[in-house]
């Protein structure tokens, strides 16, 4: 029997990106002709007046709009269930998600699951199956540059019963339309810009070295890393710089597409217990763990580290490839300091006594660990956590 070695490549049917792209949402609403729109956002954007502005725009269509904004911080599965009920009760046939990764994950998952019966939803949220169809339309509009949620098949939620975060994955979580307008990210504060930006970079670097990477996914990841190195400081320290914001929107999109098709690895697996136990924002957890993980895993993907050092303008290591991993991890450590992000687990008030159980939890996330070109068991993960606890 022949071995099939084929690769799918998935992304939303339509991606619109660029300054002013949000204005084209009217064209999409006219095309989709919904009977009831469900607007999913978060409390922060509601307080900032963004939700009110969007509602004003949507009023042009004379279509009933119901708003769900009961999202704050990192959402849990209970939040998703509440949103599913809201969409179902109001008979929404178009879900529009606007916000950061949390709001977008809730929006796209509720659009995919609100037409399912309770037993099916329970099996899906338990990770025992994935949805195979979606009858409710979905438009996603990010207001940060980092998660890439608008172009991925993943949605991440807190699982407080087990003190972890878990991902649910299906092509049904891809929206019909992703509208990426960098103008919407201008009001993003420096810390969020830094954390979300490094989150996008984490998607790019982990998917580039992933065991499932292909030439196509690496093309997206490479461009994301090149743009990141040139633009992250602009977005963080001069947020009104539209060129920097636009380029970081491209970073998020490109890295998100690469992530969606090649997957991410140990950094994300180790970040989930931090989010589940300590409610550390996902971008900050990824950023902090990134250099400590690659100090270990970079040893098994030296050729890729040579490439990445070049993308980041760290030098040409083709004649001295074994030095490339050290150069890349040194850059990652310096990045945390440069962007004023925490660099040790101590700073996050993580208890040293919890490291062992966190390592056990992370070691069970095989869906991600198999993508890492270094087989990490619980002991290896624990050593990385301990290094990250004390610092460089």
N, C-alpha and C positions, 0 to 999 in steps of 0.2 A: 504494500500500500504506500502511495506517495505521501510525503509529508508536505502539508500546506504551510507556506510561510508568507502569509498575506497580512496587510495592515490596513485597518480602517483609519479614516481621517475625518473627524467630525467637528463642526462648528455651527453656529446659528445659520439659518437659511439666509438671513440678511443682517449685515453689520454696517452701520453708518457711523463714521467717525470724523470728527473735525469741529472747528469752532462754529457755533450756531446750529449744530446738528439737531439739538433738542427741538428747534422750531418745526422740524419735519415730522414730529409725532402726529401732527394733524393729518398729514397725508396717510399715515398708517392707520389711524382711527377711521378715516373715511373708507379706506380699502377694506378693513376688517369688519366694519359695520356692526359693532357690538350692540346688544340690547341693554346690558348693564356692565359698567366698568367698576372693578375693585381696585382702588389705589392703595398699595401697601408701601409704607414708609416707616420712619422711626420718630421717637419723641424729640430727638435733637433737631431734626429737620423741621418738625412741626413748630418747635419753639423759635427756630430761626426764620420762620415765615416762608420756607421753601414749599411746604405742602399747600399753603394758602395760594401761593403763586401758581402752582401746578393746577390746582382746582380751578383757578380763574381761567387758565388756558383751556382746560377740558370743558368748561362751560360753553364754549363756542359750538359744541357739537350737539347740544340738546339731548344728551344721553345721560340717564341717571348714573351718578357716581357715588359709591359707598367707600368710605375711608377707614382703613385699619392702620393704626399707628402704635399699637401696644407692643412696641419692640424697643428695648433699651439694652445696651451692652451686647453680650454674646447670647444669641437665642438658644433656648432649650427645646426639646421635642414637644413639651407642653405648649410652648408658644406656637409652634407649627400646627399642632392639633387645633388650637383656638382659631387660627387663621383659616384652616381648612373648613371648620364649621361656619365661619363668617362668610367665606366665599360661597359655600353651599347654600346657606340660609338665604342669602341675597340673590341667588341664582346668577352669579357673575359669569359672563362668558368671555371676558377679557380682563386679565390681571396685569396691571402696570406696577412694576416695582421700581422705586427710586430711592437711592441712598447708597450706603456702603455695603460691604459684603453680607452683613447680617440681614439687612432688609431684602437684598436681592435673593439670598438663599431661601428666606421665608416665602417670598413672592413666587419664585419659580417652582418650589416644591408644592406649595398650596395649589398652584395652577394645575400641576400634574396629578394631584391626589384628591382634589375636591369632588371629582366625578366618580370616586371609588367608594365601595361600601366599607363599613367600619372594620370588618374582619380583614379585608385586603390591605387597608391602611395599616393596621396593626402588624401584619406580616412584613410589610415594606419597611416600616420604621424599626422593626426588630432586626432588619438586615437579612431576612429569610427569603425575600424575593425583591424584584425591582419592577416598577411600572413598565408596561409594554406599549402604552398608548396614552395620548393626552387629547381631550376634546376641547379644553378651555385654552384660548389663545393667551399669549404672554409677551409683553414688551418689558425689557429691562433697561434702566437708565442709571448708570453709576454716578455718584458724586464724589468718589475718591478714586485714586489711581493706584491700584495694588492687588485687590483680591482676584480680579479677573472673573468674578462670579458670573458676569453677564455672558461669558463665552464658554463656560465649563459645564460638564455633566455632573459636577459634584455639588452637594449641599451639606454643610457642616452644622451640627447641633450638639448642645450640651446634653449629657446623659447623667443627671445628678445621682441617680440610683447607683451608678458605678463609678462616680467621680471622674468621668472621662468625657471627651468629645468624640463623636463618631460621625463618619461621613456616609451619606447615601448617594448612590451613583446610578445614573441612567441617562440615555440620550433624551429621554422625555423632559429632563430638567433644562435642556437647551431652549432658550426663548425663540419665538418666531422672529423677533427683531431685537437687536441690541443697538441702542443709540448712545454713542459715547461722545460727549461734548465736554472738552476741557474747560470751558468757561464755568461749568457747574462745580469744578474743583477748586476754583480760586479762593473760596472762603474756607477751605480746609486748613486747620491750624497746623503749625510746624510739627508737633509731635505726631499727629495723625498722618501728615504727609510723609514723614520719615518712616514710620512703622509700616504704612501701606506700601510705600515705595520699595523698601527692603523686602517686604512680603513678595512683591512682584519679582524682584531679583531672585529670591529664593526659588520661586516657581521656575524661572529661567535656568538657573544653574543646576537645580536638581533634575529637571527634565532633560537637560543637555547630557548629563552623565547617566541617565536612567538606563536600565537594562532593556527597556522597551523603546528607546530612542530610535528614530529613523532619520535619514537625510532631510526629510521634510520638517519634522519637529525641530531638528537642530537648526535649521535655517531660521525658524521663528525665534528660537531661544537665543541664537547668536545676535540677531538684530536687537533683541530686547536688552541684552547685556551691554552691547555697545552704546545704545541710547541711554541706558541707566547711568553709566559711568560719567557721561557728559552733562546730565540734566538733573540728577537727584538733588544736588546742592541748590540749584536754582529754585526748584519747587519748594524746598524746605525753608530756605533763608530769604527768598524773594518771591513769595507766593503769587504776587501779581504779575510775574513774568509769564506772559501767555505762551511764549515759545517753549519755555521749560515745562509748563503745565501740559501743553499739547504733546510734547515728546514723552512725558511720563504717562500720558494716556495711551500712547502707542506702546510703551513698555508693558503696561498692564495688559493690554489686549494681546500683544504678541506672546508674552509669557503665559497668559491664560490659555491660549490656543495650544501652545506646546505642552503645558501641563495637562490639558484635557485629553491629549492623545498619547503622550509618553508617560505620564504619571510623575509623581514626586516620591520622595523616599524618607530616609531616616529622620531628617530635620522635622518634617511634619509629624511623623509618628511620635517623636519625643515631645513635640509641642502640645499634642492633644492632652496628656495628663496635666500639663501646666494650666491649660484652659479649663479642664474639668475640675481640678482640685482648688486652684487659686484664682480662677477667672481672669487669668492673664490674657489680654487681647492677643488674638492670633498672630498679628503682624509683629508685635513685640516679642512674643515667644519664639517665632521663627528667626527673627533678626539676631536675638541673643544666642541661640543654639547653633546658628549657621557656621561660625568659625570653628567651634569646638567639634562639631560633627565632621567637618571637612578635614580637620587635622588628622583624623583617622581614616575616613573613607577615601580621601584624595590619593592615598597610597596605591589604590587599586585601579585608578583611572588616570594615570600619569599623562597619557597622550591628550586626553580631554583637558587636563589641567594646563598643559602647554597652550592649547587653543584658547582657553579662558583667560590666561595671563595676557595673551595677545589682545583679546577683545577689550580688556580693562586697561590696556596700555601700560602694563607692568614690565614689559621687556620681552625680548625674543629668547625663549628657552629651548629652542629646537636642538641646539647642540649641548644643552645641559638640562635635559628633561626632568631629572630627579629633583631639581631645585624649584620647579614650577609649583608643586603643591604648597611649599612653604611660602612662596611669594603670594599666592592667592589667599591663603589663610591669614597672612599678615595684613593684607589689604582688608579682609573681612573684619578683623579685630579693630583696625584703625577706623573703619567705617562707623562702627558703633560709637566710638569716641567723637568722631567728627560730627555725627548727626545728633549727639546728645541722647543716645539711647542707652538703656541699662546694659551692662556687660557681664553681670554675675547674677546667679540665682539668689544670692544673699540680698541684693538690692531689691528683689521682688518679694522679700519676706518669706521665701520658701524655707520650710523646715528641713534641716539636714536629715532628720529621722524619716522624712517622707521619701527620700531619694530611692530607697530600695523598692518600695511598693510602686513608685512611679516607673522604675525600670521594668518591673514585672508587667505593668499595664502596657507600656510602650512595646515590649517584646512580643506582645500578642497581636499587634497591628500588622499582621503579615501582608495585608493588601498593599501596604506602603513599603515595608522592609524588603520585599522581594524585588523592588525596583532599584535598590541600592547596590552598587557593584562591590560591596564588602559585606559579608554575611555577619550581621551583628546579633549576638545573643544577649541574654539579659545581663551577663557580667560585663560585656563590652559596653552596653548602654549605660550601665551603672557607673563605669569608669568615666564616661563622657559627662554624665550628670555631675559627678564629683568635681571634675575639672571645671565645669561651668559654674559650680557653686562657689569655688574659691577664686576663680578668675584666671586670666592668662598667666 
